[in-house]
Amino acid sequence: MKLKSILLTSVLWITAYSATQAQQTQVIAHRGFWKTTGSAQNSIAALEKADSIHCYGSEFDVWLTNDNQLVVNHDDTFKGVTIQDATANVCTAVRLDNGELLPTLRQYLEKGKQTNTRLILELKPHRTPEQETRAIQSIVQMIKDFGLEGRVEYITFSRHATKEFIRLAPQGTPVYYLNGDLPPQELKDWGCAGADYHFKVFRQHPEWIDECHRLGMKVNAWTVNKAEDMQWLIDHKVDFITTNEPVLLQQLLKKN
Ligand code: MG
């Protein structure tokens, strides 16, 4: 009888512990961990630094150049170069604020291959759907060539690109739509892995968090840089928070 009760207690404890673990919010570094010495947004250093502090994921932005090469940067026009209108040679001659040259996606993934953090790849909306489809075909092929299919998640504001990632990436690859204007059921019908919205969308629709979970989907909120906003999202059990302040979020999670 006593043994039975000990066993039961252990099972309950393990179940409770697993539930706590499953609920723990995870940290995604927005454009890598860039607010630190020697780093810059969307630099290879920012990816390495996000990995070095054990972020769940490191987010970065991807564009297609006018000669159909993939490069990593946030802005459509960066330091005078409009990426969609420039060749890869011109784009990759631009220096980031930490002195690195603007990386190609290939260079970025070469470093990514040596890290453990998940690669949260955002395709920026391009001028035409054809450009986005071409970009996604190359991205999916490159991820396959690197053997990184199990470590990548795709995100985008473009409805066309969302549908194309779902169509072209291997089944089960997480794809998230960022624009905040679709309710959870619609995201589910599209085949999205969840809702990846600005945190203010969840403050307006806190019921969407539970709804996603009921539908078997995940919730990520971006870009959350203040402790009070982080705490609200942790209390509401979002799965991921994307932030420019990954260390602050990690410290907060330790206290929860
Ligand atoms: Mg981004």
Boltz pocket constraint, residues with backbone or C-beta under 6 A from the ligand:
constraints:
  - pocket:
      binder: B
      contacts: [[A, 31], [A, 59], [A, 60], [A, 61], [A, 122]]
      max_distance: 6.0
